[in-house]
């Protein structure tokens, strides 16, 4: 039997049963992801299969199921991304268009929400129409609606009828300030109590959306929980719902999140101190040393100068906050430099440069003179001359 698109859309809108949807799906094609040959030359398009949240739902209906898929498009200049949703009942959504510009690969997340009133097992897919045709793989989901009239009013296995169940919930932490990353979570704990041993089915509802399901054996009391990683600053609540054998809701566990950017890494800086000069008068030589330090890992270079002229240089890698002594080897002074002057040491790191100056003493030239010849006394008799 072949159904018109209108009939299929009506079936989806009113929450078609699994049997009807299966019939509607027969003969309709939304095959595996495939790239058509049409499209701009060189344009690449890819997309993920839609994800349903919740993917498998059990509980009260109607329920809203959210779908999302990520489309990647290679962009050169201005590009229009046209797409539509393909539904498992054979119907299609209206075409949506997103304008992109720039260069490189752009990533776009597309979303839709559908409300279901009855049991459904189906799929969703995304069809990209422009700039290049592409159909994603199918994203499957299911909805199982709990019907109160189908539940027995009296538990024939336990005396006294249906067990009485209650629930409470709280958040830990209930207030978070800091970096919002996958490693940081808001956790929720629920306490389920029953007046006799029984299996309890439950679900967690976060800000109105069912996000987690479970089943636990409760003898007197049992704890259950779940957590999520916040992505942005907001306030919200979570609630624990008991689905069976009794029906109950916990209190709303409120929480708040304030996302802050991570603290910047400390900047490594270099410094120089303790410059000491020494003039060696024996040979008129000059030497010096100083202390170079860093506040973190860094590559440090330094230059020695005498009276503004570079005479020596070096470099070293510091693996962390540390210091070391650097030395100017003794070298002979010549010319005007022998009369004294100034030594400087300049150190440079990745984030700053620093210099230090110190004067040095003039050379004292040591000279050795020969002893003078003694003159004869003036009153001494003159040497005689032989006749």
C-alpha positions as CSV (number, residue, x, y, z in Angstrom):
1,X,0.0,0.0,0.0
2,X,1.4,3.4,-0.9
3,X,0.7,6.4,1.3
4,X,0.8,10.1,0.2
5,X,3.3,12.5,1.8
6,X,0.3,14.2,3.4
7,X,-0.8,11.0,5.1
8,X,2.7,10.2,6.2
9,X,3.1,13.7,7.8
10,X,-0.2,13.4,9.6
11,X,0.8,10.0,10.9
12,X,4.0,11.5,12.3
13,X,2.2,14.5,13.7
14,X,-0.3,12.5,15.7
15,X,2.3,9.9,16.9
16,X,1.9,7.0,14.6
17,X,2.2,3.5,16.1
18,X,5.2,1.3,15.4
19,X,3.1,-0.9,13.1
20,X,1.9,2.0,11.0
21,X,5.3,3.6,10.8
22,X,6.8,0.2,9.6
23,X,4.1,0.1,6.9
24,X,4.9,3.7,5.8
25,X,8.6,3.0,5.7
26,X,8.3,0.1,3.3
27,X,9.5,1.0,-0.1
28,X,10.9,4.4,0.9
29,X,14.6,5.0,0.4
30,X,16.9,7.2,2.5
31,X,19.9,5.0,1.9
32,X,23.4,5.1,3.4
33,X,25.4,8.2,3.1
34,X,26.4,8.9,-0.5
35,X,27.9,11.8,-2.4
36,X,26.3,12.7,-5.7
37,X,28.4,13.8,-8.7
38,X,26.4,17.0,-9.0
39,X,27.8,20.1,-7.2
40,X,30.6,22.6,-7.5
41,X,33.9,21.3,-8.6
42,X,36.1,20.7,-5.6
43,X,33.4,21.2,-3.0
44,X,33.4,18.6,-0.3
45,X,30.3,17.8,1.9
46,X,30.0,15.3,4.7
47,X,27.6,14.8,7.6
48,X,27.1,12.6,10.6
49,X,24.1,10.4,11.2
50,X,21.4,12.3,13.3
51,X,21.5,11.6,17.0
52,X,18.3,11.4,19.1
53,X,18.1,12.7,22.6
54,X,16.7,10.6,24.2
55,X,17.6,7.8,21.8
56,X,15.4,5.2,23.7
57,X,12.6,6.6,25.7
58,X,10.3,4.8,28.1
59,X,7.8,6.8,30.1
60,X,4.9,9.1,30.0
61,X,3.8,10.6,26.6
62,X,3.6,13.0,24.8
63,X,7.4,13.3,24.8
64,X,9.7,15.6,22.8
65,X,12.7,14.0,21.1
66,X,15.5,16.3,19.9
67,X,17.6,15.4,16.9
68,X,20.9,16.9,15.8
69,X,23.5,16.3,13.1
70,X,26.8,17.9,12.1
71,X,27.4,19.0,8.5
72,X,30.9,19.9,7.2
73,X,31.2,21.9,4.0
74,X,34.4,23.1,2.3
75,X,33.9,26.9,1.6
76,X,35.6,29.2,-0.8
77,X,34.0,32.7,-0.5
78,X,30.2,32.7,-0.2
79,X,28.3,29.4,-0.1
80,X,24.7,28.5,0.6
81,X,24.1,25.2,2.5
82,X,20.6,23.9,1.7
83,X,19.3,20.8,3.6
84,X,16.1,19.1,4.8
85,X,15.2,16.3,7.2
86,X,14.0,12.9,5.9
87,X,11.6,11.2,8.3
88,X,11.2,7.4,8.7
89,X,7.5,7.7,7.7
90,X,8.5,8.9,4.3
91,X,7.8,12.6,4.7
92,X,10.3,15.4,4.4
93,X,10.8,18.7,6.2
94,X,10.9,22.1,4.5
95,X,14.2,23.1,3.0
96,X,16.4,25.2,5.2
97,X,19.2,27.4,3.9
98,X,22.3,28.6,5.8
99,X,24.7,31.2,4.3
100,X,28.4,30.5,4.8
101,X,31.4,32.5,3.9
102,X,35.2,32.4,4.3
103,X,37.7,29.8,3.4
104,X,38.3,26.2,4.6
105,X,36.0,23.7,6.1
106,X,32.9,25.0,8.0
107,X,31.0,22.9,10.5
108,X,27.3,23.4,11.1
109,X,25.1,21.6,13.6
110,X,21.5,21.3,12.5
111,X,18.7,20.5,14.9
112,X,15.0,19.6,15.0
113,X,12.5,18.4,17.6
114,X,9.5,16.1,17.2
115,X,6.8,15.4,19.8
116,X,5.5,11.8,19.9
117,X,2.2,10.7,21.6
118,X,2.4,7.0,21.0
119,X,4.9,4.1,20.7
120,X,7.3,4.7,17.8
121,X,10.4,3.0,16.3
122,X,11.9,5.0,13.5
123,X,14.8,6.9,12.1
124,X,15.8,10.4,10.9
125,X,18.3,11.4,8.2
126,X,19.5,14.7,6.7
127,X,19.6,15.3,3.0
128,X,22.0,18.0,1.8
129,X,20.8,19.6,-1.4
130,X,23.5,22.3,-2.0
131,X,26.3,23.0,-2.6
132,X,26.5,19.3,-3.2
133,X,24.0,16.5,-2.8
134,X,24.6,14.2,0.2
135,X,22.4,11.9,2.4
136,X,23.5,10.9,5.9
137,X,23.1,7.5,7.4
138,X,20.0,6.9,9.4
139,X,19.8,7.8,13.0
140,X,17.5,5.4,14.8
141,X,15.3,6.1,17.9
142,X,12.4,4.5,19.8
143,X,9.6,5.8,22.1
144,X,7.8,3.5,24.4
145,X,4.9,5.2,26.2
146,X,3.8,3.9,29.6
147,X,0.0,3.4,29.8
148,X,-1.3,3.6,33.4
149,X,-4.4,1.6,32.5
150,X,-2.3,-1.4,31.6
151,X,-0.6,-1.5,35.0
152,X,-2.2,-3.8,37.6
153,X,-3.9,-1.9,40.5
154,X,-3.0,-4.7,42.9
155,X,0.2,-6.7,43.2
156,X,-1.0,-10.3,43.5
157,X,2.5,-11.5,44.5
158,X,2.8,-9.2,47.6
159,X,0.2,-8.8,50.3
160,X,-1.2,-5.3,50.7
161,X,-1.2,-4.3,47.0
162,X,1.3,-2.1,45.1
163,X,4.4,-1.2,47.0
164,X,4.6,2.5,48.1
165,X,7.7,4.3,46.6
166,X,9.1,7.7,47.3
167,X,12.1,9.7,45.9
168,X,14.3,12.6,46.8
169,X,17.2,14.2,44.9
170,X,20.0,16.7,45.3
171,X,22.9,18.1,43.2
172,X,26.6,17.9,44.0
173,X,27.8,20.5,43.6
174,X,24.7,22.6,43.5
175,X,26.8,25.7,42.5
176,X,29.8,25.5,40.2
177,X,32.2,28.3,39.2
178,X,35.2,27.5,37.0
179,X,36.3,26.1,33.7
180,X,33.5,24.3,31.8
181,X,35.1,21.2,30.3
182,X,34.2,17.6,29.8
183,X,36.1,16.7,32.9
184,X,34.0,18.9,35.2
185,X,30.5,17.6,36.0
186,X,27.4,18.5,37.9
187,X,26.3,15.3,39.7
188,X,22.9,14.3,40.9
189,X,22.0,11.7,43.5
190,X,18.6,10.3,44.1
191,X,17.3,8.3,47.1
192,X,14.5,5.9,46.4
193,X,12.6,4.4,49.3
194,X,10.0,1.5,49.2
195,X,7.9,0.0,52.0
196,X,8.9,-3.5,50.9
197,X,11.5,-5.1,48.6
198,X,10.7,-4.4,45.0
199,X,12.2,-3.6,41.6
200,X,11.8,0.1,40.7
201,X,11.9,1.6,37.3
202,X,13.0,5.3,37.2
203,X,14.2,8.1,34.9
204,X,16.1,11.3,35.3
205,X,14.6,14.5,33.9
206,X,17.0,17.4,33.3
207,X,15.4,20.8,32.7
208,X,12.3,19.1,31.3
209,X,14.1,16.5,29.1
210,X,14.4,12.9,30.0
211,X,18.2,12.1,29.9
212,X,18.7,8.8,31.8
213,X,16.8,5.6,32.6
214,X,17.4,2.7,35.0
215,X,16.0,-0.1,37.1
216,X,17.1,-0.9,40.6
217,X,16.2,-3.4,43.4
218,X,15.1,-1.5,46.5
219,X,14.9,-3.4,49.7
220,X,14.4,-0.4,51.9
221,X,16.3,2.4,50.2
222,X,18.7,2.7,47.3
223,X,20.7,5.5,45.7
224,X,20.8,6.2,42.0
225,X,22.5,9.0,40.1
226,X,23.8,10.6,36.9
227,X,25.9,13.6,35.9
228,X,26.5,15.9,33.0
229,X,29.2,18.3,31.8
230,X,28.0,21.9,31.5
231,X,29.1,23.9,28.4
232,X,27.8,27.3,29.3
233,X,26.7,29.4,32.3
234,X,23.1,28.7,33.3
235,X,20.7,27.7,36.1
236,X,18.7,24.5,36.0
237,X,17.2,21.6,37.8
238,X,17.0,17.8,37.7
239,X,14.2,15.6,39.0
240,X,13.9,11.8,39.6
241,X,10.7,10.2,38.3
242,X,9.5,6.8,39.5
243,X,7.9,4.9,36.7
244,X,6.9,1.7,38.5
245,X,5.6,-0.1,40.3
246,X,4.3,3.1,41.9
247,X,4.4,6.6,40.4
248,X,6.2,9.4,42.2
249,X,8.4,12.5,41.6
250,X,11.2,13.7,43.7
251,X,11.8,17.3,44.5
252,X,13.6,19.5,41.9
253,X,17.3,19.5,42.6
254,X,18.4,23.0,41.6
255,X,21.9,24.0,40.4
256,X,23.8,26.9,38.9
257,X,26.8,27.0,36.6
258,X,29.2,30.0,36.0
259,X,31.7,29.1,33.3
260,X,35.0,31.0,33.5
261,X,37.9,30.9,31.1
262,X,40.9,29.0,32.3
263,X,43.6,31.0,34.0
264,X,46.4,31.9,31.6
265,X,49.6,30.0,32.0
266,X,52.2,31.9,34.0
267,X,54.6,33.9,31.8
268,X,58.2,32.9,32.1
269,X,60.5,35.9,32.7
270,X,64.2,36.2,32.9
271,X,66.3,38.4,35.3
272,X,70.0,39.1,35.9
273,X,71.6,40.2,39.2
274,X,74.9,40.2,41.2
275,X,77.3,41.5,38.5
276,X,80.9,41.5,39.8
277,X,83.9,42.7,37.8
278,X,87.6,42.0,38.5
279,X,90.6,43.8,37.1
280,X,93.8,41.6,37.1
281,X,96.7,44.1,37.1
282,X,99.1,41.4,36.1
283,X,98.7,41.6,32.3
284,X,95.9,44.1,32.6
285,X,93.1,41.6,32.2
286,X,89.3,41.9,32.9
287,X,86.9,39.2,34.1
288,X,83.3,39.3,35.4
289,X,80.4,37.0,36.5
290,X,76.6,37.4,37.3
291,X,73.5,35.4,38.2
292,X,70.8,34.7,35.5
293,X,67.4,33.4,36.6
294,X,64.0,32.5,35.2
295,X,60.5,32.0,36.6
296,X,59.7,29.1,34.4
297,X,60.9,27.0,31.4
298,X,62.6,29.1,28.9
299,X,65.5,29.4,26.4
300,X,67.8,32.2,27.7
301,X,70.6,34.0,25.8
302,X,73.1,36.6,27.1
303,X,75.7,39.0,25.8
304,X,78.6,40.5,27.6
305,X,79.8,44.0,26.6
306,X,82.8,46.1,27.6
307,X,82.3,49.8,27.1
308,X,79.5,49.0,24.7
309,X,81.4,46.6,22.6
310,X,80.2,42.9,22.5
311,X,82.9,40.6,23.7
312,X,81.2,37.3,24.6
313,X,77.8,35.6,24.4
314,X,76.0,32.3,25.2
315,X,72.7,30.6,25.7
316,X,71.1,28.0,27.9
317,X,67.7,26.2,28.4
318,X,66.1,26.4,31.8
319,X,63.6,23.5,32.4
320,X,61.8,25.5,35.1
321,X,62.2,28.2,37.7
322,X,66.0,28.2,38.2
323,X,69.2,30.3,38.3
324,X,72.8,29.9,37.2
325,X,76.1,31.8,37.1
326,X,77.4,33.1,33.8
327,X,81.0,34.2,33.5
328,X,83.0,36.6,31.3
329,X,86.3,34.9,30.8
330,X,89.4,37.0,31.5
331,X,90.6,38.9,28.5
332,X,93.4,41.5,28.1
333,X,92.5,45.2,28.0
334,X,94.0,47.5,25.4
335,X,94.0,51.1,24.5
336,X,91.5,53.3,26.3
337,X,89.9,50.3,28.0
338,X,93.0,50.0,30.3
339,X,91.9,53.3,32.0
340,X,88.7,51.7,33.4
341,X,85.1,51.6,32.1
342,X,81.8,49.7,32.3
343,X,80.8,46.1,31.9
344,X,77.2,45.2,31.0
345,X,75.4,41.9,30.8
346,X,72.1,41.6,28.8
347,X,69.9,38.5,29.1
348,X,66.9,37.7,26.8
349,X,64.1,35.2,27.2
350,X,60.9,34.5,25.3
351,X,59.0,37.3,27.0
352,X,61.4,39.9,28.2
353,X,65.0,41.3,28.2
354,X,66.9,42.7,31.1
355,X,70.4,44.3,31.5
356,X,72.8,45.0,34.4
357,X,75.8,47.3,34.5
358,X,79.0,47.5,36.6
359,X,82.1,49.7,36.5
360,X,85.6,48.1,36.5
361,X,88.9,49.6,37.7
362,X,91.8,50.8,35.6
363,X,94.9,48.8,35.2
364,X,97.9,49.8,37.5
365,X,100.9,49.2,35.3
366,X,103.8,47.9,37.3
367,X,107.3,48.9,35.9
368,X,110.8,47.7,37.1
369,X,113.7,50.3,36.9
370,X,117.5,49.5,37.0
371,X,119.5,51.1,39.9
372,X,121.2,54.4,39.0
373,X,125.1,54.6,38.9
374,X,126.6,56.4,41.9
375,X,128.6,59.6,41.0
376,X,132.0,60.2,42.8
377,X,132.1,62.7,45.7
378,X,133.0,66.2,44.6
379,X,135.8,66.5,47.1
380,X,137.6,63.4,46.1
381,X,141.1,63.9,44.6
382,X,141.3,63.7,40.9
383,X,142.9,60.6,39.6
384,X,146.6,61.1,38.8
385,X,147.9,60.8,35.3
386,X,151.1,58.9,34.8
387,X,154.0,61.0,33.3
